[in-house]
Amino acid sequence: MPVIIGLLVVILIVLASCVRIVPQAHSYVVERLGGYQATWNVGIHFMVPFVDKVAKRVLLKEQVVDFAPQPVITKDNVTMKIDTVVFFQITDPKLFAYGVERPILAIENLTATTLRNIIGDLELDQTLTSREIINTKMRVSLDVATDPWGIKVNRVELKNIIPPAAIQDAMEKQMKAERERREAILRAEGEKTSQILVAEGKKQSTILEAEAAKAAAILRAEAVKEATIREAEGQAEATLAVQRANADSIRFLNEANPSTAVLQIKSLEAFQKAADGKATKIIIPSEIQGIAGLAKSITEVIGDKEN
């Protein structure tokens, strides 16, 4: 009885070992009697006891490998160290299992040689400024080389580029000099802009002052012109008023129809005003001269009579 129970237990253990469950993102490479039998994907599978075996468990997720810095020499004979990061994914478990021994080591060595070939065609400055180009070239080369191994290289990145200490010191000095040069240029540009703005301000101020002086002169000229016009108009109006008054006086005299005696008396009054001693020259009309002679004769006659 114990033997039967033990035999049943062994049979159950063997049957259980023949059942395999493949998890997500995995594949199993199965061999039968030492030869490739099948590739199991996700799910439950059964194998023949003592005949079949799982030769390799393959992870199908994208994997990342960070390789140590590799010494490389540029075209201008500068030795530097560069470490790379490779992103790859297994696309064919069978090729991955039987394509190459130790595939990760193979990828590392292939990355180092490819990197040396690419950097050897570039100078130091190009190496420091052409990371994207180097990454693309390396990815293409590695993808072609690893395709027979069932590996797909998705991306290659240069993690660090470490030049020699002397080169680093020279680069730092160059960067410092470049920053100082840019600072000097910016300062000069600022001073230039400031001087231009000051000159523009002075120019605008001068223009505005000239325009203000011009406007003031025009206003003064307009004022003088207006005053002259007003004065002339006032004088013209005064003269016109005098002429009108004289005309009205003459018209009134004509309407009054004065006699000859009245006119002679008015002439004498006018002569009296003209002879008040203020005038240096007196022009006497002939009519007034006759009246004056008559007056003198009358005066002489009256004097003789008194004598």
Disulfide bonds with the S-S distance in Angstrom:
none
